[in-house]
Every structure is written in C-alpha cells, then in structure tokens.
Amino acid sequence: METLNFKTDIKCGGCVAAVTPYLNDIEQLDGWNVDTNSPDKILTVQTTDNRVGDTVRKAVERAGYKAEPMPRP
C-alpha cells in the first residue's frame, strides 16, 4: 500500500463534500482523507498504484480546488 500526500485548498467540510464524488470515482484509491486543520490542508490517499497521483490532482481540480503533490518523507 502506498500513501500519497497533496497540499490543497480544501478548507471545510463542504469542500470535502464537493471533492468526495470525484475522489470516490478513482478505482485505484483504497481510502482518502483531508486534514482541514492542517495549515497545508493535506489530502492523504492510500493506493496500491503510486502512479495515480496525476489522476487525483485532476479529480480535485474538476471539483474546483487545487492539489499539489508533496514530496515523500
């Protein structure tokens, strides 16, 4: 299982609700979460396919938000 993190502008529960259908449509995701309390509003996704990052970014953008991949620690 891979974990990918993205810095986003998803700020609240309503924003999370807006991106939910887009992220849930990505078959390669095993789960995801947005930490709206973090200053960087971190979107964390769990996947078995680490090549899904661009798909996640585009899905968030289709919902009207931005997501930038963060370097792995």
C-alpha positions as CSV (number, residue, x, y, z in Angstrom):
1,M,0.0,0.0,0.0
2,E,1.3,3.5,-0.9
3,T,0.4,6.7,0.8
4,L,0.4,9.9,-1.3
5,N,0.0,13.4,0.2
6,F,-1.2,16.6,-1.6
7,K,-1.2,20.2,-0.4
8,T,-4.7,21.5,-1.2
9,D,-7.0,24.5,-0.7
10,I,-9.8,22.3,0.6
11,K,-10.8,24.3,3.7
12,C,-14.0,22.9,5.2
13,G,-16.5,20.0,5.4
14,G,-18.4,21.5,2.5
15,C,-15.3,21.5,0.4
16,V,-14.6,17.9,1.3
17,A,-18.2,17.0,0.3
18,A,-17.6,18.7,-3.1
19,V,-14.5,16.6,-3.9
20,T,-15.9,13.3,-2.5
21,P,-17.6,12.1,-5.6
22,Y,-14.6,12.8,-7.8
23,L,-12.2,11.0,-5.5
24,N,-14.5,8.1,-4.8
25,D,-14.7,7.5,-8.6
26,I,-10.9,6.7,-8.7
27,E,-10.8,2.9,-8.6
28,Q,-7.1,2.7,-7.5
29,L,-7.8,4.5,-4.2
30,D,-8.3,2.4,-1.2
31,G,-9.1,5.4,1.0
32,W,-8.5,9.1,1.4
33,N,-8.8,11.9,4.0
34,V,-8.4,15.6,4.1
35,D,-6.9,17.2,7.2
36,T,-8.6,20.6,7.2
37,N,-7.0,21.5,10.5
38,S,-3.5,21.4,8.9
39,P,-2.2,24.7,7.5
40,D,-1.5,22.9,4.2
41,K,-4.9,21.2,4.1
42,I,-3.3,17.8,3.5
43,L,-5.1,15.3,1.3
44,T,-3.8,11.8,2.1
45,V,-4.7,9.0,-0.3
46,Q,-4.0,5.3,0.1
47,T,-3.5,3.3,-3.1
48,T,-1.9,0.2,-4.5
49,D,-0.8,2.2,-7.6
50,N,1.6,5.0,-6.9
51,R,1.1,6.3,-10.5
52,V,-2.4,7.6,-9.6
53,G,-1.1,11.0,-8.3
54,D,-1.9,12.9,-11.5
55,T,-5.4,11.3,-11.6
56,V,-6.0,12.5,-8.0
57,R,-4.8,16.0,-8.8
58,K,-7.1,16.3,-11.8
59,A,-10.1,15.0,-9.9
60,V,-9.6,17.6,-7.2
61,E,-9.3,20.3,-9.9
62,R,-12.5,19.1,-11.6
63,A,-14.2,19.8,-8.2
64,G,-12.9,23.3,-8.3
65,Y,-9.9,23.0,-5.9
66,K,-6.1,22.7,-6.2
67,A,-3.9,19.8,-5.2
68,E,-0.1,19.8,-5.4
69,P,1.8,16.6,-4.8
70,M,4.1,16.8,-1.7
71,P,7.5,15.1,-1.6
72,R,7.7,11.8,0.2
73,P,9.4,12.0,3.6
